[in-house]
Amino acid sequence: FLEKVGLLWGVNEISVAQEHFASHIIRQKLEVAIHHLLGKESDEIFILFLPEGELHELGLLYAHFLLKKNGKKVIYLGQNVPSSAVVDTLNITGNQNVQLLCLVITAIPKEELNQMFQVILDKMGEASELSIGGNPEFLNQIALKSDQITIFQSIKGFIDKFNLS
């Protein structure tokens, strides 16, 4: 449904208002579903965020839902998060066995994107990992090479990586 709404918006078959209305309904449903998920959480911590300038959070909310449904501990920072806030959160968690998830949907200048991820990588512990997903066109701009970075271009890649159901 989300892909179809995005496609229709991209070819001007629906208005921005219609796209926002559909997104709002889905956001509400996801937030209620996340709120009702109870159960034992794993020790592994997932920090979810969108970079500065990124406001498209439905994919991140869906990832939050999938992780919570599978018993993962989630710290949801949301949209438009500066790298300094991600680093602060890493410090608060003790930076042990932390999985960071960032989605990039809209165009962010290549230098800005790489600098932001480098700041985060420099502060991550050895057991932590940064997973980045989103629009393949923008993911191709990520020039950083590290064993601690995983880039996935589909929700299936994310689900497979973390063995989610």
C-alpha positions as CSV (number, residue, x, y, z in Angstrom):
1,F,0.0,0.0,0.0
2,L,2.8,2.4,0.9
3,E,4.6,1.7,-2.3
4,K,1.5,2.3,-4.3
5,V,0.7,5.6,-2.5
6,G,4.3,6.7,-3.1
7,L,4.1,5.8,-6.8
8,L,0.8,7.5,-7.3
9,W,2.1,10.7,-5.5
10,G,5.3,10.5,-7.7
11,V,3.3,10.6,-10.9
12,N,0.8,13.2,-9.6
13,E,-2.2,10.9,-9.5
14,I,-2.9,11.8,-5.9
15,S,-2.3,15.1,-4.1
16,V,0.1,15.8,-1.3
17,A,-3.0,16.1,1.0
18,Q,-4.1,12.6,0.0
19,E,-0.6,11.2,0.5
20,H,-0.4,12.8,4.0
21,F,-3.9,11.6,4.9
22,A,-3.0,8.0,4.0
23,S,0.3,8.3,5.9
24,H,-1.4,9.6,9.0
25,I,-3.8,6.7,9.1
26,I,-1.0,4.2,8.8
27,R,1.1,6.1,11.4
28,Q,-1.8,5.9,13.9
29,K,-2.3,2.2,13.3
30,L,1.4,1.5,13.8
31,E,1.7,3.6,17.0
32,V,-1.3,1.8,18.5
33,A,0.1,-1.6,17.5
34,I,3.6,-0.8,19.0
35,H,2.0,0.5,22.2
36,H,0.1,-2.9,22.7
37,L,3.2,-5.1,22.2
38,L,4.2,-6.5,25.5
39,G,6.7,-9.2,26.5
40,K,10.2,-9.9,27.5
41,E,12.8,-7.8,25.7
42,S,16.3,-9.0,24.6
43,D,19.4,-7.4,26.0
44,E,20.3,-6.1,22.5
45,I,19.4,-2.5,22.0
46,F,18.2,-1.0,18.8
47,I,18.4,2.8,18.3
48,L,16.1,4.0,15.5
49,F,16.5,7.4,13.9
50,L,16.1,9.5,10.8
51,P,19.0,11.9,9.9
52,E,18.6,15.7,10.0
53,G,16.3,16.9,7.3
54,E,14.6,13.5,7.0
55,L,10.9,13.5,7.9
56,H,9.5,10.4,6.3
57,E,9.1,8.1,9.3
58,L,6.6,5.4,8.3
59,G,9.3,3.0,7.4
60,L,11.1,3.6,10.7
61,L,7.8,3.1,12.6
62,Y,7.3,-0.2,10.8
63,A,10.8,-1.3,11.7
64,H,10.0,-0.3,15.3
65,F,6.9,-2.5,15.2
66,L,8.8,-5.5,13.7
67,L,11.6,-5.2,16.3
68,K,9.2,-4.9,19.3
69,K,7.1,-7.8,17.9
70,N,10.2,-9.9,17.9
71,G,11.2,-9.0,21.5
72,K,13.9,-6.4,20.8
73,K,14.5,-3.4,23.0
74,V,14.0,-0.2,21.0
75,I,15.0,3.4,21.6
76,Y,13.0,5.3,19.0
77,L,14.5,8.8,18.4
78,G,12.3,9.6,15.4
79,Q,12.7,12.1,12.6
80,N,15.2,14.9,11.9
81,V,17.8,13.7,14.5
82,P,21.2,15.3,14.6
83,S,24.2,13.0,14.8
84,S,25.1,14.6,18.2
85,A,21.8,13.2,19.6
86,V,22.6,9.8,18.3
87,V,26.0,9.9,19.9
88,D,24.5,11.1,23.2
89,T,22.1,8.1,23.1
90,L,25.0,5.8,22.4
91,N,26.8,7.2,25.5
92,I,23.7,6.7,27.7
93,T,23.3,3.1,26.6
94,G,26.9,2.3,27.5
95,N,27.6,1.7,23.8
96,Q,27.5,-2.1,24.3
97,N,26.0,-4.4,21.6
98,V,23.9,-1.6,20.1
99,Q,22.3,-1.8,16.7
100,L,21.6,1.6,15.0
101,L,19.0,1.8,12.3
102,C,18.8,4.9,10.0
103,L,16.6,5.4,7.0
104,V,17.3,7.8,4.2
105,I,14.3,8.5,1.9
106,T,14.9,12.1,0.7
107,A,17.9,13.7,-0.9
108,I,20.6,14.8,1.6
109,P,23.8,16.2,0.2
110,K,26.4,13.4,-0.1
111,E,29.1,15.2,2.0
112,E,26.5,15.8,4.8
113,L,25.3,12.2,4.8
114,N,28.8,10.7,4.9
115,Q,30.0,13.2,7.6
116,M,27.0,12.4,9.8
117,F,27.6,8.6,9.5
118,Q,31.3,9.1,10.1
119,V,30.6,11.0,13.4
120,I,28.4,8.2,14.6
121,L,30.9,5.4,13.5
122,D,33.7,7.2,15.4
123,K,31.7,7.0,18.6
124,M,30.3,3.4,18.2
125,G,31.6,0.6,20.3
126,E,33.2,-2.4,18.5
127,A,30.2,-4.6,19.1
128,S,27.8,-2.0,17.6
129,E,26.6,-1.8,14.1
130,L,24.9,0.8,11.9
131,S,22.3,-0.4,9.5
132,I,21.2,2.1,6.8
133,G,18.2,1.6,4.5
134,G,16.0,3.6,2.2
135,N,16.0,5.0,-1.3
136,P,18.7,3.1,-3.3
137,E,19.5,6.4,-5.2
138,F,20.6,8.0,-2.0
139,L,22.1,4.9,-0.4
140,N,24.6,4.8,-3.3
141,Q,26.0,8.1,-2.1
142,I,27.3,6.5,1.1
143,A,31.1,6.3,0.6
144,L,32.1,5.0,4.0
145,K,33.5,1.5,4.2
146,S,33.4,-0.3,7.5
147,D,32.6,-3.8,8.8
148,Q,30.2,-2.0,11.2
149,I,28.0,-0.6,8.4
150,T,25.3,-2.6,6.6
151,I,23.2,-1.1,3.8
152,F,20.0,-2.7,2.8
153,Q,17.7,-1.5,0.0
154,S,14.4,-3.2,1.0
155,I,12.4,-4.1,4.0
156,K,13.1,-7.8,3.2
157,G,16.8,-7.1,3.6
158,F,16.1,-5.7,7.0
159,I,13.8,-8.5,8.1
160,D,16.4,-11.1,6.9
161,K,19.3,-9.4,8.6
162,F,17.7,-9.5,12.0
163,N,15.7,-12.7,11.6
164,L,12.4,-11.0,12.1
165,S,8.9,-12.4,11.4
